[in-house]
Amino acid sequence: MGALWGFLREAKSELLRVNWPNRKEVVRYTLMVVGISLFVAVLLGTLDTLFSWLVEKYLLRSV
């Protein structure tokens, strides 16, 4: 049980030393992640549509 309390004390002291971002940084980073995610989603969706069209047009065409 003493080891558990020692671990919790050390974890608390580590968390106090963490350099936490302020609200402005959190908002900026969140918007960056959302923006990049949307960009990647649109890019992959576009590529998927393009490749589906190419496969249907050239590989699955009826003879």
Phi and psi restraints in degrees (range 20) as a CNS / XPLOR table:
assign (resid 1 and name C) (resid 2 and name N)
       (resid 2 and name CA) (resid 2 and name C) 1.0 -65.3 20.0 2
assign (resid 2 and name N) (resid 2 and name CA)
       (resid 2 and name C) (resid 3 and name N) 1.0 -33.7 20.0 2
assign (resid 2 and name C) (resid 3 and name N)
       (resid 3 and name CA) (resid 3 and name C) 1.0 -66.4 20.0 2
assign (resid 3 and name N) (resid 3 and name CA)
       (resid 3 and name C) (resid 4 and name N) 1.0 -36.0 20.0 2
assign (resid 3 and name C) (resid 4 and name N)
       (resid 4 and name CA) (resid 4 and name C) 1.0 -64.2 20.0 2
assign (resid 4 and name N) (resid 4 and name CA)
       (resid 4 and name C) (resid 5 and name N) 1.0 -46.2 20.0 2
assign (resid 4 and name C) (resid 5 and name N)
       (resid 5 and name CA) (resid 5 and name C) 1.0 -64.7 20.0 2
assign (resid 5 and name N) (resid 5 and name CA)
       (resid 5 and name C) (resid 6 and name N) 1.0 -37.4 20.0 2
assign (resid 5 and name C) (resid 6 and name N)
       (resid 6 and name CA) (resid 6 and name C) 1.0 -63.4 20.0 2
assign (resid 6 and name N) (resid 6 and name CA)
       (resid 6 and name C) (resid 7 and name N) 1.0 -42.9 20.0 2
assign (resid 6 and name C) (resid 7 and name N)
       (resid 7 and name CA) (resid 7 and name C) 1.0 -61.9 20.0 2
assign (resid 7 and name N) (resid 7 and name CA)
       (resid 7 and name C) (resid 8 and name N) 1.0 -45.9 20.0 2
assign (resid 7 and name C) (resid 8 and name N)
       (resid 8 and name CA) (resid 8 and name C) 1.0 -63.3 20.0 2
assign (resid 8 and name N) (resid 8 and name CA)
       (resid 8 and name C) (resid 9 and name N) 1.0 -38.9 20.0 2
assign (resid 8 and name C) (resid 9 and name N)
       (resid 9 and name CA) (resid 9 and name C) 1.0 -63.4 20.0 2
assign (resid 9 and name N) (resid 9 and name CA)
       (resid 9 and name C) (resid 10 and name N) 1.0 -43.7 20.0 2
assign (resid 9 and name C) (resid 10 and name N)
       (resid 10 and name CA) (resid 10 and name C) 1.0 -66.5 20.0 2
assign (resid 10 and name N) (resid 10 and name CA)
       (resid 10 and name C) (resid 11 and name N) 1.0 -39.3 20.0 2
assign (resid 10 and name C) (resid 11 and name N)
       (resid 11 and name CA) (resid 11 and name C) 1.0 -62.9 20.0 2
assign (resid 11 and name N) (resid 11 and name CA)
       (resid 11 and name C) (resid 12 and name N) 1.0 -42.5 20.0 2
assign (resid 11 and name C) (resid 12 and name N)
       (resid 12 and name CA) (resid 12 and name C) 1.0 -63.2 20.0 2
assign (resid 12 and name N) (resid 12 and name CA)
       (resid 12 and name C) (resid 13 and name N) 1.0 -43.0 20.0 2
assign (resid 12 and name C) (resid 13 and name N)
       (resid 13 and name CA) (resid 13 and name C) 1.0 -66.2 20.0 2
assign (resid 13 and name N) (resid 13 and name CA)
       (resid 13 and name C) (resid 14 and name N) 1.0 -34.4 20.0 2
assign (resid 13 and name C) (resid 14 and name N)
       (resid 14 and name CA) (resid 14 and name C) 1.0 -65.9 20.0 2
assign (resid 14 and name N) (resid 14 and name CA)
       (resid 14 and name C) (resid 15 and name N) 1.0 -43.7 20.0 2
assign (resid 14 and name C) (resid 15 and name N)
       (resid 15 and name CA) (resid 15 and name C) 1.0 -63.8 20.0 2
assign (resid 15 and name N) (resid 15 and name CA)
       (resid 15 and name C) (resid 16 and name N) 1.0 -30.3 20.0 2
assign (resid 15 and name C) (resid 16 and name N)
       (resid 16 and name CA) (resid 16 and name C) 1.0 -71.5 20.0 2
assign (resid 16 and name N) (resid 16 and name CA)
       (resid 16 and name C) (resid 17 and name N) 1.0 -23.7 20.0 2
assign (resid 16 and name C) (resid 17 and name N)
       (resid 17 and name CA) (resid 17 and name C) 1.0 -88.8 20.0 2
assign (resid 17 and name N) (resid 17 and name CA)
       (resid 17 and name C) (resid 18 and name N) 1.0 -7.5 20.0 2
assign (resid 17 and name C) (resid 18 and name N)
       (resid 18 and name CA) (resid 18 and name C) 1.0 -69.2 20.0 2
assign (resid 18 and name N) (resid 18 and name CA)
       (resid 18 and name C) (resid 19 and name N) 1.0 137.6 20.0 2
assign (resid 18 and name C) (resid 19 and name N)
       (resid 19 and name CA) (resid 19 and name C) 1.0 -88.2 20.0 2
assign (resid 19 and name N) (resid 19 and name CA)
       (resid 19 and name C) (resid 20 and name N) 1.0 92.4 20.0 2
assign (resid 19 and name C) (resid 20 and name N)
       (resid 20 and name CA) (resid 20 and name C) 1.0 -75.8 20.0 2
assign (resid 20 and name N) (resid 20 and name CA)
       (resid 20 and name C) (resid 21 and name N) 1.0 140.3 20.0 2
assign (resid 20 and name C) (resid 21 and name N)
       (resid 21 and name CA) (resid 21 and name C) 1.0 -72.1 20.0 2
assign (resid 21 and name N) (resid 21 and name CA)
       (resid 21 and name C) (resid 22 and name N) 1.0 151.3 20.0 2
assign (resid 21 and name C) (resid 22 and name N)
       (resid 22 and name CA) (resid 22 and name C) 1.0 -83.3 20.0 2
assign (resid 22 and name N) (resid 22 and name CA)
       (resid 22 and name C) (resid 23 and name N) 1.0 177.1 20.0 2
assign (resid 22 and name C) (resid 23 and name N)
       (resid 23 and name CA) (resid 23 and name C) 1.0 -60.9 20.0 2
assign (resid 23 and name N) (resid 23 and name CA)
       (resid 23 and name C) (resid 24 and name N) 1.0 -40.4 20.0 2
assign (resid 23 and name C) (resid 24 and name N)
       (resid 24 and name CA) (resid 24 and name C) 1.0 -62.5 20.0 2
assign (resid 24 and name N) (resid 24 and name CA)
       (resid 24 and name C) (resid 25 and name N) 1.0 -42.4 20.0 2
assign (resid 24 and name C) (resid 25 and name N)
       (resid 25 and name CA) (resid 25 and name C) 1.0 -66.3 20.0 2
assign (resid 25 and name N) (resid 25 and name CA)
       (resid 25 and name C) (resid 26 and name N) 1.0 -40.4 20.0 2
assign (resid 25 and name C) (resid 26 and name N)
       (resid 26 and name CA) (resid 26 and name C) 1.0 -62.9 20.0 2
assign (resid 26 and name N) (resid 26 and name CA)
       (resid 26 and name C) (resid 27 and name N) 1.0 -43.4 20.0 2
assign (resid 26 and name C) (resid 27 and name N)
       (resid 27 and name CA) (resid 27 and name C) 1.0 -64.1 20.0 2
assign (resid 27 and name N) (resid 27 and name CA)
       (resid 27 and name C) (resid 28 and name N) 1.0 -44.9 20.0 2
assign (resid 27 and name C) (resid 28 and name N)
       (resid 28 and name CA) (resid 28 and name C) 1.0 -61.9 20.0 2
assign (resid 28 and name N) (resid 28 and name CA)
       (resid 28 and name C) (resid 29 and name N) 1.0 -46.9 20.0 2
assign (resid 28 and name C) (resid 29 and name N)
       (resid 29 and name CA) (resid 29 and name C) 1.0 -66.0 20.0 2
assign (resid 29 and name N) (resid 29 and name CA)
       (resid 29 and name C) (resid 30 and name N) 1.0 -37.7 20.0 2
assign (resid 29 and name C) (resid 30 and name N)
       (resid 30 and name CA) (resid 30 and name C) 1.0 -63.4 20.0 2
assign (resid 30 and name N) (resid 30 and name CA)
       (resid 30 and name C) (resid 31 and name N) 1.0 -44.6 20.0 2
assign (resid 30 and name C) (resid 31 and name N)
       (resid 31 and name CA) (resid 31 and name C) 1.0 -64.4 20.0 2
assign (resid 31 and name N) (resid 31 and name CA)
       (resid 31 and name C) (resid 32 and name N) 1.0 -36.5 20.0 2
assign (resid 31 and name C) (resid 32 and name N)
       (resid 32 and name CA) (resid 32 and name C) 1.0 -63.5 20.0 2
assign (resid 32 and name N) (resid 32 and name CA)
       (resid 32 and name C) (resid 33 and name N) 1.0 -44.2 20.0 2
assign (resid 32 and name C) (resid 33 and name N)
       (resid 33 and name CA) (resid 33 and name C) 1.0 -64.3 20.0 2
assign (resid 33 and name N) (resid 33 and name CA)
       (resid 33 and name C) (resid 34 and name N) 1.0 -43.8 20.0 2
assign (resid 33 and name C) (resid 34 and name N)
       (resid 34 and name CA) (resid 34 and name C) 1.0 -64.3 20.0 2
assign (resid 34 and name N) (resid 34 and name CA)
       (resid 34 and name C) (resid 35 and name N) 1.0 -44.1 20.0 2
assign (resid 34 and name C) (resid 35 and name N)
       (resid 35 and name CA) (resid 35 and name C) 1.0 -62.7 20.0 2
assign (resid 35 and name N) (resid 35 and name CA)
       (resid 35 and name C) (resid 36 and name N) 1.0 -46.3 20.0 2
assign (resid 35 and name C) (resid 36 and name N)
       (resid 36 and name CA) (resid 36 and name C) 1.0 -65.5 20.0 2
assign (resid 36 and name N) (resid 36 and name CA)
       (resid 36 and name C) (resid 37 and name N) 1.0 -39.2 20.0 2
assign (resid 36 and name C) (resid 37 and name N)
       (resid 37 and name CA) (resid 37 and name C) 1.0 -62.7 20.0 2
assign (resid 37 and name N) (resid 37 and name CA)
       (resid 37 and name C) (resid 38 and name N) 1.0 -42.7 20.0 2
assign (resid 37 and name C) (resid 38 and name N)
       (resid 38 and name CA) (resid 38 and name C) 1.0 -64.2 20.0 2
assign (resid 38 and name N) (resid 38 and name CA)
       (resid 38 and name C) (resid 39 and name N) 1.0 -42.5 20.0 2
assign (resid 38 and name C) (resid 39 and name N)
       (resid 39 and name CA) (resid 39 and name C) 1.0 -59.7 20.0 2
assign (resid 39 and name N) (resid 39 and name CA)
       (resid 39 and name C) (resid 40 and name N) 1.0 -47.1 20.0 2
assign (resid 39 and name C) (resid 40 and name N)
       (resid 40 and name CA) (resid 40 and name C) 1.0 -64.6 20.0 2
assign (resid 40 and name N) (resid 40 and name CA)
       (resid 40 and name C) (resid 41 and name N) 1.0 -39.1 20.0 2
assign (resid 40 and name C) (resid 41 and name N)
       (resid 41 and name CA) (resid 41 and name C) 1.0 -63.0 20.0 2
assign (resid 41 and name N) (resid 41 and name CA)
       (resid 41 and name C) (resid 42 and name N) 1.0 -44.0 20.0 2
assign (resid 41 and name C) (resid 42 and name N)
       (resid 42 and name CA) (resid 42 and name C) 1.0 -66.2 20.0 2
assign (resid 42 and name N) (resid 42 and name CA)
       (resid 42 and name C) (resid 43 and name N) 1.0 -42.5 20.0 2
assign (resid 42 and name C) (resid 43 and name N)
       (resid 43 and name CA) (resid 43 and name C) 1.0 -60.5 20.0 2
assign (resid 43 and name N) (resid 43 and name CA)
       (resid 43 and name C) (resid 44 and name N) 1.0 -49.2 20.0 2
assign (resid 43 and name C) (resid 44 and name N)
       (resid 44 and name CA) (resid 44 and name C) 1.0 -66.8 20.0 2
assign (resid 44 and name N) (resid 44 and name CA)
       (resid 44 and name C) (resid 45 and name N) 1.0 -36.8 20.0 2
assign (resid 44 and name C) (resid 45 and name N)
       (resid 45 and name CA) (resid 45 and name C) 1.0 -63.6 20.0 2
assign (resid 45 and name N) (resid 45 and name CA)
       (resid 45 and name C) (resid 46 and name N) 1.0 -41.7 20.0 2
assign (resid 45 and name C) (resid 46 and name N)
       (resid 46 and name CA) (resid 46 and name C) 1.0 -64.5 20.0 2
assign (resid 46 and name N) (resid 46 and name CA)
       (resid 46 and name C) (resid 47 and name N) 1.0 -45.4 20.0 2
assign (resid 46 and name C) (resid 47 and name N)
       (resid 47 and name CA) (resid 47 and name C) 1.0 -63.6 20.0 2
assign (resid 47 and name N) (resid 47 and name CA)
       (resid 47 and name C) (resid 48 and name N) 1.0 -39.5 20.0 2
assign (resid 47 and name C) (resid 48 and name N)
       (resid 48 and name CA) (resid 48 and name C) 1.0 -62.6 20.0 2
assign (resid 48 and name N) (resid 48 and name CA)
       (resid 48 and name C) (resid 49 and name N) 1.0 -43.9 20.0 2
assign (resid 48 and name C) (resid 49 and name N)
       (resid 49 and name CA) (resid 49 and name C) 1.0 -64.0 20.0 2
assign (resid 49 and name N) (resid 49 and name CA)
       (resid 49 and name C) (resid 50 and name N) 1.0 -43.9 20.0 2
assign (resid 49 and name C) (resid 50 and name N)
       (resid 50 and name CA) (resid 50 and name C) 1.0 -61.9 20.0 2
assign (resid 50 and name N) (resid 50 and name CA)
       (resid 50 and name C) (resid 51 and name N) 1.0 -48.4 20.0 2
assign (resid 50 and name C) (resid 51 and name N)
       (resid 51 and name CA) (resid 51 and name C) 1.0 -67.0 20.0 2
assign (resid 51 and name N) (resid 51 and name CA)
       (resid 51 and name C) (resid 52 and name N) 1.0 -36.1 20.0 2
assign (resid 51 and name C) (resid 52 and name N)
       (resid 52 and name CA) (resid 52 and name C) 1.0 -61.9 20.0 2
assign (resid 52 and name N) (resid 52 and name CA)
       (resid 52 and name C) (resid 53 and name N) 1.0 -43.9 20.0 2
assign (resid 52 and name C) (resid 53 and name N)
       (resid 53 and name CA) (resid 53 and name C) 1.0 -62.7 20.0 2
assign (resid 53 and name N) (resid 53 and name CA)
       (resid 53 and name C) (resid 54 and name N) 1.0 -44.0 20.0 2
assign (resid 53 and name C) (resid 54 and name N)
       (resid 54 and name CA) (resid 54 and name C) 1.0 -63.7 20.0 2
assign (resid 54 and name N) (resid 54 and name CA)
       (resid 54 and name C) (resid 55 and name N) 1.0 -42.0 20.0 2
assign (resid 54 and name C) (resid 55 and name N)
       (resid 55 and name CA) (resid 55 and name C) 1.0 -64.1 20.0 2
assign (resid 55 and name N) (resid 55 and name CA)
       (resid 55 and name C) (resid 56 and name N) 1.0 -45.3 20.0 2
assign (resid 55 and name C) (resid 56 and name N)
       (resid 56 and name CA) (resid 56 and name C) 1.0 -64.5 20.0 2
assign (resid 56 and name N) (resid 56 and name CA)
       (resid 56 and name C) (resid 57 and name N) 1.0 -38.7 20.0 2
assign (resid 56 and name C) (resid 57 and name N)
       (resid 57 and name CA) (resid 57 and name C) 1.0 -73.9 20.0 2
assign (resid 57 and name N) (resid 57 and name CA)
       (resid 57 and name C) (resid 58 and name N) 1.0 -43.9 20.0 2
assign (resid 57 and name C) (resid 58 and name N)
       (resid 58 and name CA) (resid 58 and name C) 1.0 -106.4 20.0 2
assign (resid 58 and name N) (resid 58 and name CA)
       (resid 58 and name C) (resid 59 and name N) 1.0 -26.3 20.0 2
assign (resid 58 and name C) (resid 59 and name N)
       (resid 59 and name CA) (resid 59 and name C) 1.0 -102.2 20.0 2
assign (resid 59 and name N) (resid 59 and name CA)
       (resid 59 and name C) (resid 60 and name N) 1.0 -28.9 20.0 2
assign (resid 59 and name C) (resid 60 and name N)
       (resid 60 and name CA) (resid 60 and name C) 1.0 -108.8 20.0 2
assign (resid 60 and name N) (resid 60 and name CA)
       (resid 60 and name C) (resid 61 and name N) 1.0 10.9 20.0 2
assign (resid 60 and name C) (resid 61 and name N)
       (resid 61 and name CA) (resid 61 and name C) 1.0 -67.2 20.0 2
assign (resid 61 and name N) (resid 61 and name CA)
       (resid 61 and name C) (resid 62 and name N) 1.0 145.7 20.0 2
assign (resid 61 and name C) (resid 62 and name N)
       (resid 62 and name CA) (resid 62 and name C) 1.0 -78.4 20.0 2
assign (resid 62 and name N) (resid 62 and name CA)
       (resid 62 and name C) (resid 63 and name N) 1.0 145.4 20.0 2
